[in-house]
Amino acid sequence: MSLGFQELLIIFLIVLVLFGAAKLPKLGRGLGEGIKNFRSGLKGEKGDSSEADDEV
């Protein structure tokens, strides 16, 4: 069961209405960092938190 183009477009429009265009980059950045941290946690890697602070 996969999402098609129309479903993804509808989800994007709902997110756009709920959060607004100005907050979407922050939302995407936070989601990306969360996924990155989750994956590194699954691998058992010890990440340095000062590295993430330098990128912001």
C-alpha positions as CSV (number, residue, x, y, z in Angstrom):
1,M,0.0,0.0,0.0
2,S,1.7,3.1,-1.2
3,L,0.7,6.7,-1.5
4,G,0.2,8.1,-4.9
5,F,0.8,11.6,-6.2
6,Q,-2.7,12.8,-5.5
7,E,-2.7,11.6,-1.9
8,L,0.7,13.3,-1.3
9,L,-0.5,16.5,-2.8
10,I,-3.6,16.5,-0.5
11,I,-1.4,15.8,2.6
12,F,0.9,18.7,1.6
13,L,-2.0,21.1,1.1
14,I,-3.4,20.2,4.5
15,V,0.0,20.7,6.2
16,L,0.3,24.0,4.3
17,V,-3.0,25.2,5.6
18,L,-2.4,24.1,9.2
19,F,1.1,25.4,9.6
20,G,1.5,28.1,7.1
21,A,4.2,28.6,4.4
22,A,6.6,30.4,6.8
23,K,6.8,27.5,9.2
24,L,7.2,24.7,6.6
25,P,11.1,25.0,6.3
26,K,11.4,24.8,10.1
27,L,9.0,21.8,10.2
28,G,10.9,20.0,7.5
29,R,14.3,20.7,9.2
30,G,13.0,19.4,12.5
31,L,11.6,16.3,10.9
32,G,14.8,15.6,9.1
33,E,16.9,16.0,12.2
34,G,14.5,13.7,14.1
35,I,14.8,11.0,11.5
36,K,18.6,11.4,11.4
37,N,18.8,11.1,15.2
38,F,16.5,8.1,15.2
39,R,18.6,6.3,12.6
40,S,21.8,7.0,14.4
41,G,20.2,5.7,17.6
42,L,19.2,2.5,15.9
43,K,22.8,2.0,14.8
44,G,24.0,2.6,18.3
45,E,26.3,5.5,17.2
46,K,27.2,8.1,19.8
47,G,26.7,11.4,18.0
48,D,28.2,14.7,19.3
49,S,25.5,17.2,20.1
50,S,27.8,20.1,19.5
51,E,28.0,19.2,15.8
52,A,24.2,19.6,15.4
53,D,24.3,23.0,17.2
54,D,27.0,24.3,14.7
55,E,24.7,23.7,11.7
56,V,21.9,25.8,13.0
